[in-house]
Amino acid sequence: MNTRAETLTILLSCALLWLPAGETAAQPMPKREVIEVADGVFAATGYASNNMGFIVTKDGVVVIDTGMTPELGQSFLEDIRRHTDQPVRYVIFTHYHYDHVDGASAFKGEGVEFVAQQNLVWNLKNLKGLEHINQTVLGEASEAPTVFPDITYGEEHRLKLGGREIHLYHAMGETSDATLIHLPAEEVIFIGDLNNANLGSPVMPEGYAEGFIEAVDLIESLAPRVLVPGHGRIDDTTLGSLQAMRRVTAWLMTAVRESVSAGRNLEETLAAIKMPPEFASDPLLAASFVACREPYINRLFKNYTGYYGRNPVAFRPSTTVQRSKLLAELAGGNAALLAKAQALAGNGEHQLALELLDAVLTNEPDNSAALTQMADTYIAMARGDSDLNWYHRAAYFNAARKARAAIK
Ligand SMILES: [Zn+2]
């Protein structure tokens, strides 16, 4: 596979994709299919953006994740029924994100136990509101009944069913509550969203670079033959692609620490950290670097600098309303500010145009010319950069849709 194609596949291996109807991020999803990756061990791909799994034993079925809605959970259950009439005994959650747990109500019933790492309970109870906001960045927030686990564990847990051994390991990568599900005899591991090239959702308090490195070390020691990710085509996630991500992660951690220590701010750090030659010559490393660079630098910079940063100007900033008014005043009125934004957009300076349009709309939320320009500019941003992070692209399309919907 060439570098370009590998970049795409790593970009696709991401969580929390909730594409708005109409405009789409134009990302090829894996097709809907159930693949037997080992005797009686199935990967189920293409349920919206999600992959799930199930393991058939002579004493019942173990299900891995449930999809992003009760309807998708139900349709996954119907697909399982096409392969076995054994009862579902366990449902394991890889982590608490809605696109993995919101289908759970379809599996509730006599004799079914839900299993998760213990942090998932706190996350489900306390982070749902934040997750709804995260969903609204990409589309609409969904509502589904919350299903709490019956069985929780700390660091490791072993399930035995129908002569099969299933080992559960706690991992910290994308979220604090990740479970890696390993079948030692079959040499298969389900990794959930561990390989999220955003290092957690960009708008959620999560993403653990050190934990990700430890998790890849663990997976390496287990030497799986097949890895099943929570998103993307299963063939695209390999031990090699995870190892490349681990190396890039460690390199970026050092680079960001050094940049912060040298006194650079975030803008300067983003500009300074470029692909090292040893990555550029290796397709997997290069793809991983392209996918992870910007999100990881943003996440790590905030981790290494704290919430105030070090520039005293930014300690107690003026409000958006104050700045927007001042900008309009300096421009000679809100109409002049809008005209400047339109000129910038016409010139391809989309980011500056967006920032001015944001000010125009703060001053005058119903300005339909500004809303139209805003929508067009978001679309131009989404289409303009082929290396754009999938999360940004989906968020731009969604913001464009909302701007259009707000025009009266
Ligand atoms: Zn996730």
Boltz pocket constraint, residues with backbone or C-beta under 6 A from the ligand:
constraints:
  - pocket:
      binder: B
      contacts: [[A, 15], [A, 16], [A, 95], [A, 97], [A, 174], [A, 193]]
      max_distance: 6.0
